[in-house]
Amino acid sequence: MKAEAAKVDVFYLISGAWKSSVERLFLWIGGSRPSQILNIVVPKLDALTDEQMGSINNLRLSSQQAEDALSMGLEKLQQSMVYNIQADPLDFGNYGLQMAYAMDKGEALEDFVNQADHLREQTLLYMSRILTIGQAAQGLLAMGEYFHRLRTLSSLWIARSCHHFYPTRHSN
């Protein structure tokens, strides 16, 4: 479903405009970083064996390496888009070509979203193979609690911002 949303408006999807400002702080290419999910879940799991910990550490390392590669590729793509967008609009022949190139780069963003989603999916799939059913359930609960707390923090932050924007007046 996210792949279809990316085709409609990849910029909206990557920016996380539907999320709160606190949630956007942790957004990475349209979702959470897989390594961040591991950092949330693993401390909440009971009785991990040495073998499980080794597998999780290997998964964390490979996830971080893949995240870094995607982030570097996305940064290069953004730099390329800046070059295309800043073309001189008075150079009519070149300007149209540069905008077409920029549009192609926008389509390349869809690939980054799909690759990031694939990495998230694969990380969760490998975790499900490493953990017992009970541990996997604990992990899902930990993720749910984390996202619930993020939304709570967002609500508190918005309420705080509103309070500062509209201060309460005390009359004597």
N, C-alpha and C positions, 0 to 999 in steps of 0.2 A: 504494500500500500504506500509506503514511503517513497518507493521508486516512482510511482505514479504522481505523487505530490511533487516530487523533485522535477518532473517533466513540466508540470504546470507553472511552478515558481520556485526554482531552486534557491534564489536569493532569500525569499521569505523563510524557506525551510532551514537554511544554514543559519540565519540570524536568530531563529527561535522567537520571533515576534509574538507568538501566542503564549510564551512562557513569562513568568514574572522576572523582574530584574535579578533577583537572587538566583533563580534557576538558570538564567542566561549566563551568569558568571561561570557556571560549571559546564556550559554547553561546548561540545566539540564536534564539529562537522555534523550538525543536526541531531545530536544525542550525547550520551555519556561516553567518556573514555572507558574502554574495557578494563584497563589497569586500575582506574578509579573504582569501578564496581568491585574488582577483586579486593581492593583496600578496604572497602566498606564491609564486604561479606565475610572475608576470612577471619577477622578477629571475633566474629559472632558464632563461629562454628565450634561445636563440641568435639573433643577427642579425635583430632586429626592424627593420623599415623605419620611416621617419618616419610614413608613412601608418598603419601598424599601431599605432605608439605613440599617435598622435592618436586612433585609434578606441578603443584600450584606455583612454586617459585619459577619453574621453567616457563609455565604459561604466562606468568606476569612479565617475565623478561621478554618473551617473544611478542607479547601484546604491546609492550612499551616500544620495542624496536619497530613494529609495524605502525604504531601511532606516530612515532617520530618521522618515519618515511612518508606517511601520508601528510603530516603537517608540513614537512619541507616541500613536498610536491605542491601542496595547496598554496604555500607562500610564493613559490615560483610562478604559479598560475596567476595569483593576484598581481604580482609585479608585471607580468606580461599584459594583464588586462589594463593596468594603469598606463602602460606604454601605449596601448591601442586607444584608450579613451582620451588621452591628452592630445591626440592628433589635432592639427590646425583645421578648424571648421571652414576656413576660407579656401583651403586647398581641396576643392570639391571632389576631384577625382580620387585623391588619396584618402580623404575623410570617409567616404562611403566604404572604401575597402577596409580601412582601419576599424570602422564600426562593425563590419561583417566579421572581421577577425575577433573582435570583442564578443560578438554574439556566439561565435564558435567556442570561445573560452567559457562562456556561460554554460554551454552544453557540456563542456568538460567538467564543470563543477558537479553535474549530475553523477558522473563517474566516481568522483570523490565521495559523494554521499553514499552511493551504492557500495563502494569499497569499505567505507567506515561501518556501514550497517552489516556488511558481511563479516567484518572483524568482530563486531559486537556479538553477532549470532554465533560465530565459531568459538569465541571465548566462552559463551554460556554453554554451548554444546560440549566443549571439552570439560568444563567444570562439572557438568552433569555426569560425565563419565568417571571423573575422579572421586566425586562424593557419593556417600550412601544416600538412600532416599530421605532419611531423616535429616542428614546434613544439608541436602539440597532444599528441603522445606525450611530449615533454619535460615539458609541463605536468601530464599525468597522473602521470608518475613523481615530479614535485616534490610533488604532493598526497599521493601514497602515502607518500613519505619523510617529509613533515611529520606525517601522522597516525601513522606508525610511531614517530616521535620523541616525539610526545605520549604514546603508550602506554608508551614506554620511560621517559619522565620520570615518568609515573604509577607505574610499577612501582618505580622508584628512590625515589620519595617515600613509597610505602607501606612499602618495606623500611626506610627511614630512620625512619619513624614507629614501626614495630614495634621497631626497635632501641632507640629512646628509651623506649618503653613497657616493654620487657622488657630492661633493661640486662644486659650480660654481667658475671658476677661472676668475679673473679680470686681464686683462693685462694693463700695463701702457704705 
